[in-house]
């Protein structure tokens, strides 16, 4: 092996290494980019052998990155809606403190208590009607908020499904290009970077499972194994409605269509499904039951009493089963409220006092059980708060695990600016040193020729 050849091998190795360092430096801010490197080894007959540009990536650490994306997406999607509910259920801050929201029931009882001292006072009776009207509006506003939140979840699910389908198609297309490139010996590193970034996003949305194949492609499935991407073929998630009007999901792959239950989901899709099924819809049903029972108990007690004219009291609260809305009967006059327990004594307040006590009446709320009417909404708030706290803790843990997975991935595949600058200086010196080797070899050659 002559000295010139050895020097040339060193120059080629230095040049290849400089190429890798410069490409890494150029992609410092490129998301999903795996740094490139060159493997140097001693030549069998002298000199140095340099590989082509290698993509520095460990499949295990990439798999961990994908898995943690799904867990974080699951809890993050739900927490947005938990925060909204807590803000609404907890009321608005007053003097730096949060005032509990009881949907106006406390003020209604307060108006009754004020009227109990002088049940014949028309102003106080009007105050009871006004408080009842305010209470029904707060019930209706809360119902509207929950309904709007359900619509938001459904719209987010539509958007998420569109993103999943788009990403699945992208992964399949990149799989096809990677397989073709591998077969022809082309450099597919950039394609793999793009594909891995798409899989990471896909996992955040759907919590998918990924199997890496020997030809560089990946197969992607839902958490229960239903295929979403196989090679260059992608499936598609479809949205529908069941008999009750609730959104449903199905996965079509090839000629087969399979339903996607909650157990098949991960990522944001799972977080949305869990929040809707375990929190929002139960709260909507509990609120509906609370509205019905509040109207029934108030009206039942009022009709047991007598008005200012000795006639049986009239029901005040209305409930529309078709719309789920509460209201007050506009035809009921203040003097027709059945506060008296004695038809001959309009100034009696015995039935009014009984009406005040309805707050202690036990009612059965779906998903909660027996609870007093006065504490029903607070109990609903408490259940949401507990679920929110649990989700926050899970999100925090998932975020920490995700952060560690990113650090682990970065330790192998991430670009460190300072390291790349040092590499460029080192390989520049290597290049210059090997140029000197060639120069020395040339001088020796000239000296040898001149001596002949």
C-alpha positions in Angstrom: 0.0 0.0 0.0 1.7 3.3 -1.1 1.6 6.4 1.1 -0.4 8.4 -1.5 -3.2 5.9 -1.5 -3.2 5.9 2.3 -3.4 9.7 2.3 -6.2 9.7 -0.3 -8.2 7.3 1.9 -7.8 9.7 4.8 -9.0 12.6 2.7 -12.0 10.6 1.5 -12.9 9.7 5.1 -12.5 13.3 6.3 -14.5 14.6 3.4 -17.4 12.1 4.1 -17.3 13.0 7.8 -17.4 16.7 7.1 -20.4 16.1 4.8 -22.2 14.4 7.7 -21.3 17.1 10.2 -22.4 19.9 7.8 -25.7 18.1 7.1 -26.3 17.7 10.8 -25.6 21.3 11.5 -28.0 22.4 8.7 -30.8 20.3 10.2 -30.4 21.4 13.9 -33.9 22.9 13.8 -35.5 20.2 11.6 -38.1 18.3 13.6 -37.8 14.5 13.5 -34.3 14.6 11.9 -32.0 11.8 12.9 -28.4 12.8 12.8 -26.0 11.3 10.3 -22.7 9.8 10.9 -19.8 8.0 9.1 -18.3 4.7 10.3 -14.5 4.7 10.1 -12.5 1.5 10.2 -9.0 0.4 9.5 -8.5 -0.7 5.9 -7.5 -4.4 5.5 -4.4 -3.4 3.4 -3.8 0.0 5.1 -5.5 3.4 5.1 -9.0 4.0 6.4 -12.3 2.8 5.2 -15.3 5.1 5.4 -18.9 4.1 5.2 -21.5 6.1 3.4 -23.8 8.5 5.5 -25.4 6.4 8.2 -28.7 7.4 9.9 -28.0 7.1 13.6 -31.2 5.7 15.1 -32.1 3.0 17.6 -35.4 1.3 16.9 -36.1 0.6 20.6 -35.8 4.3 21.6 -37.9 5.3 18.6 -40.6 2.8 19.7 -40.6 4.3 23.2 -41.0 7.7 21.7 -44.1 6.6 19.7 -45.7 4.8 22.7 -45.3 7.8 25.0 -46.9 10.1 22.4 -50.1 8.0 22.6 -50.2 8.1 26.4 -49.7 11.9 26.5 -52.2 12.6 23.8 -54.8 10.6 25.7 -54.7 12.6 28.9 -54.0 15.9 27.2 -57.1 15.7 25.1 -59.3 15.1 28.1 -57.7 17.7 30.3 -58.8 20.6 28.1 -62.5 19.6 28.7 -61.9 18.9 32.4 -60.5 22.4 32.8 -63.6 23.9 31.2 -66.0 21.9 33.4 -64.1 22.8 36.6 -64.2 26.5 35.7 -67.9 26.3 35.1 -68.8 24.1 38.0 -66.6 26.1 40.4 -68.1 29.5 39.5 -66.2 32.8 39.1 -63.5 34.0 41.5 -64.7 36.4 44.1 -62.2 38.4 46.2 -59.5 35.9 45.1 -61.6 32.9 46.2 -63.7 30.5 44.1 -67.4 30.7 44.9 -69.2 27.5 44.5 -71.9 27.3 41.8 -75.2 25.8 43.0 -77.2 26.9 39.9 -79.1 29.4 42.0 -80.7 26.9 44.3 -79.2 28.6 47.4 -80.6 32.0 46.4 -84.0 30.4 45.7 -84.0 29.0 49.3 -82.9 32.4 50.5 -85.8 34.1 48.9 -88.2 31.6 50.5 -86.6 32.2 53.9 -87.0 36.0 53.4 -90.7 35.5 52.6 -91.3 33.2 55.6 -91.2 36.2 57.9 -94.1 37.8 56.1 -95.6 35.4 53.6 -98.3 37.8 52.5 -95.9 40.4 51.3 -96.2 40.7 47.5 -92.7 42.1 47.1 -91.2 39.1 48.9 -93.5 36.7 46.8 -92.2 38.4 43.7 -88.7 37.8 44.9 -89.4 34.1 45.2 -90.6 34.0 41.5 -87.6 36.0 40.4 -85.2 33.7 42.2 -87.0 30.7 40.7 -86.7 32.2 37.3 -82.9 32.9 37.8 -82.4 29.3 39.0 -84.1 27.8 35.9 -82.0 29.9 33.7 -78.8 28.8 35.4 -79.9 25.1 35.0 -80.5 25.8 31.3 -77.2 27.6 30.9 -75.4 24.7 32.4 -77.3 22.3 30.1 -76.3 24.4 27.1 -72.7 24.4 28.2 -72.6 20.6 28.5 -74.3 20.3 25.1 -71.8 22.6 23.5 -69.0 20.7 25.0 -70.3 17.5 23.6 -70.5 19.2 20.2 -66.9 20.4 20.6 -65.8 16.8 21.4 -67.6 15.5 18.3 -66.0 18.2 16.1 -62.5 17.5 17.5 -63.1 13.8 16.9 -64.0 14.6 13.2 -60.8 16.6 12.9 -58.7 14.0 14.6 -60.0 11.2 12.4 -59.1 13.3 9.3 -55.6 13.8 10.7 -55.3 10.0 11.4 -56.4 9.1 7.9 -54.0 11.7 6.3 -51.1 10.5 8.4 -51.8 6.8 7.7 -51.8 7.6 4.0 -48.5 9.5 4.3 -46.9 6.6 6.2 -48.0 4.1 3.6 -46.7 6.3 0.7 -43.3 6.7 2.5 -43.2 3.0 3.1 -43.5 2.4 -0.6 -40.7 4.8 -1.4 -38.5 3.4 1.4 -39.0 -0.2 0.1 -38.2 0.8 -3.4 -35.1 2.8 -2.3 -33.8 0.0 -0.2 -34.1 -2.4 -3.1 -32.2 -0.1 -5.4 -29.5 0.8 -2.9 -30.5 4.5 -2.6 -30.2 6.6 0.6 -33.6 6.5 2.2 -32.6 8.3 5.5 -34.6 11.4 4.7 -37.7 9.3 3.9 -37.3 7.4 7.2 -37.1 10.7 9.1 -40.4 11.9 7.5 -42.0 8.5 8.1 -41.0 8.3 11.8 -42.3 11.9 12.4 -45.6 10.9 10.8 -45.9 7.8 13.0 -45.2 9.9 16.1 -48.0 12.2 15.2 -50.2 9.2 14.3 -49.5 7.7 17.7 -50.4 10.9 19.5 -53.8 10.9 17.8 -54.6 7.2 17.9 -52.1 5.5 20.2 -51.0 3.0 17.5 -48.8 -0.1 17.7 -45.8 -0.2 15.3 -43.9 -3.2 13.9 -40.7 -2.4 12.0 -39.9 -4.7 9.0 -36.6 -5.9 7.7 -37.0 -3.8 4.5 -37.2 -0.6 6.5 -41.0 -0.2 6.3 -43.3 -0.2 9.3 -46.7 -1.8 9.8 -49.1 0.2 12.0 -52.2 -1.2 13.8 -54.7 0.0 16.4 -54.2 -1.0 20.0 -56.2 -4.2 19.5 -54.3 -5.3 16.4 -56.6 -4.0 13.7 -54.4 -3.0 10.8 -54.2 0.6 9.8 -51.0 0.6 7.6 -49.5 -2.5 6.1 -46.6 -1.8 3.7 -47.7 0.7 1.1 -51.5 0.2 1.9 -53.4 2.3 4.3 -56.7 1.8 5.9 -59.3 4.5 6.7 -61.3 5.4 9.8 -64.9 6.3 9.2 -67.4 8.2 11.4 -71.0 7.3 11.8 -74.0 7.5 14.2 -75.7 4.8 16.2 -79.4 4.5 16.9 -79.1 6.9 19.8 -77.4 9.5 17.7 -73.9 9.1 19.2 -70.8 9.1 17.1 -69.3 5.7 16.2 -66.0 4.8 14.6 -65.1 2.0 12.2 -61.9 1.0 10.4 -61.9 0.0 6.7 -58.9 -1.9 5.4 -59.1 -3.3 2.0 -62.6 -4.8 1.6 -63.1 -5.3 5.4 -64.8 -2.8 7.7 -64.5 -3.4 11.5 -66.1 -1.4 14.3 -63.7 0.5 16.6 -64.7 0.3 20.2 -63.2 2.3 23.0 -60.8 -0.6 23.8 -59.4 -0.3 20.2 -58.4 3.3 20.6 -55.4 5.2 22.0 -54.1 8.7 22.0 -56.5 11.6 21.6 -59.2 9.4 20.3 -59.2 7.4 23.5 -59.0 10.5 25.7 -62.1 12.0 23.9 -64.0 8.7 24.1 -63.3 8.3 27.8 -64.2 11.9 28.7 -67.4 11.7 26.8 -68.5 8.3 28.0 -67.3 8.4 31.6 -67.6 12.1 32.5 -69.6 14.3 30.1 -72.6 12.1 29.3 -73.1 11.0 32.9 -73.0 14.6 34.0 -75.6 15.5 31.4 -77.9 12.7 32.6 -77.3 13.7 36.2 -78.1 17.3 35.4 -81.3 16.3 33.6 -82.4 14.2 36.6 -81.6 17.0 39.0 -83.6 19.5 36.9 -86.6 17.1 36.8 -86.5 16.3 40.5 -86.0 20.0 41.5 -89.1 20.9 39.5 -91.1 18.0 40.9 -90.2 18.6 44.5 -90.9 22.4 44.4 -94.2 21.9 42.5 -95.4 19.1 44.7 -94.8 21.1 47.9 -96.4 24.3 46.4 -99.5 22.4 45.4 -99.9 21.0 48.9 -100.3 24.6 50.2 -102.8 27.3 49.7 -102.6 30.8 48.1 -103.6 34.1 49.4 -107.2 33.4 48.4 -107.4 30.0 50.1 -107.2 28.1 46.8 -104.7 25.2 46.3 -101.3 26.5 45.3 -100.2 26.2 41.6 -97.0 24.6 40.3 -94.4 27.2 39.5 -91.6 25.3 37.7 -92.0 23.9 34.2 -89.9 21.2 32.5 -90.0 20.5 28.8 -88.9 16.8 28.3 -88.4 17.4 24.6 -85.8 20.2 25.1 -84.7 19.4 28.6 -85.3 23.1 29.6 -86.6 24.4 32.9 -88.8 27.5 33.1 -91.5 29.1 35.3 -95.2 29.3 34.5 -95.7 32.9 33.4 -99.4 32.7 34.3 -98.7 32.0 38.0 -99.1 35.3 40.0 -97.3 36.0 43.3 -100.5 35.7 45.3 -101.1 32.2 43.8 -98.0 30.7 45.5 -99.1 28.1 48.0 -97.2 29.2 51.0 -100.0 28.7 53.6 -100.9 25.3 55.2 -104.3 26.6 56.2 -106.8 27.7 53.5 -108.5 30.0 56.0 -105.3 31.7 57.1 -103.4 33.3 54.1 -100.7 34.6 56.5 -99.7 31.1 57.6 -96.2 30.0 56.5 -96.2 26.3 57.4 -96.1 25.1 53.8 -93.5 27.7 53.0 -91.4 26.3 55.8 -91.9 22.8 54.4 -90.8 24.1 51.0 -87.6 25.5 52.5 -86.8 22.0 53.8 -86.8 20.4 50.3 -83.1 20.9 50.2 -82.6 18.0 52.6 -84.8 15.7 50.5 -82.8 12.7 49.2 -82.8 12.1 45.4 -81.2 9.4 43.3 -78.8 10.8 40.7 -77.5 8.5 37.9 -73.9 7.6 38.4 -73.8 9.2 41.9 -76.5 7.6 44.0 -78.6 9.0 46.8 -77.8 12.7 47.7 -79.7 15.6 49.1 -81.3 18.0 46.7 -79.3 20.9 48.2 -76.0 19.1 47.9 -76.7 17.4 44.5 -74.8 19.8 42.3 -71.9 20.1 44.8 -71.6 16.3 44.6 -71.6 16.5 40.9 -68.8 19.1 41.0 -66.8 17.0 43.4 -67.0 14.0 41.2 -65.7 16.0 38.2 -63.0 17.5 40.3 -61.8 14.1 41.5 -61.7 12.8 38.0 -59.9 15.9 36.7 -57.3 15.6 39.4 -56.7 12.0 38.5 -56.4 12.9 34.9 -54.0 15.7 35.7 -51.7 13.3 37.6 -51.8 10.8 34.8 -51.0 13.6 32.3 -48.1 14.8 34.4 -46.7 11.3 34.6 -47.2 10.8 30.8 -45.5 14.1 30.1 -42.5 13.1 32.3 -42.2 9.7 30.6 -42.5 11.4 27.2 -39.8 13.9 28.2 -37.5 11.0 29.2 -38.2 9.2 26.0 -37.3 12.3 24.0 -34.0 12.6 25.9 -33.2 9.0 25.3 -33.9 9.4 21.6 -31.9 12.6 21.4 -28.9 10.9 23.1 -28.5 8.8 19.9 -30.3 10.6 17.1 -30.4 14.3 18.2 -28.1 16.9 16.8 -25.8 18.7 19.3 -24.6 22.0 17.8 -21.4 22.2 19.9 -20.5 18.6 19.1 -21.0 19.1 15.4 -18.8 22.3 15.5 -16.1 20.2 17.2 -16.5 17.5 14.6 -16.1 19.9 11.7 -12.9 21.3 13.2 -11.6 17.8 13.9 -12.3 16.5 10.5 -10.9 19.6 8.9 -7.7 19.0 10.7 -7.9 15.3 9.6 -8.3 16.5 6.0 -5.4 18.9 6.2 -3.2 16.3 7.8 -3.8 13.8 5.1 -3.1 16.5 2.5 0.3 16.8 4.1 0.7 13.0 3.9 0.2 13.2 0.2 2.5 16.2 -0.1 5.3 14.3 1.8 4.7 11.2 -0.5 5.1 13.4 -3.5 8.3 14.9 -2.2 9.7 11.5 -1.5 8.7 10.4 -5.0 10.5 13.4 -6.5 13.5 12.8 -4.4 13.6 9.2 -5.5 13.4 10.1 -9.1 16.1 12.7 -8.8 18.4 10.2 -7.2 18.2 7.8 -10.1 
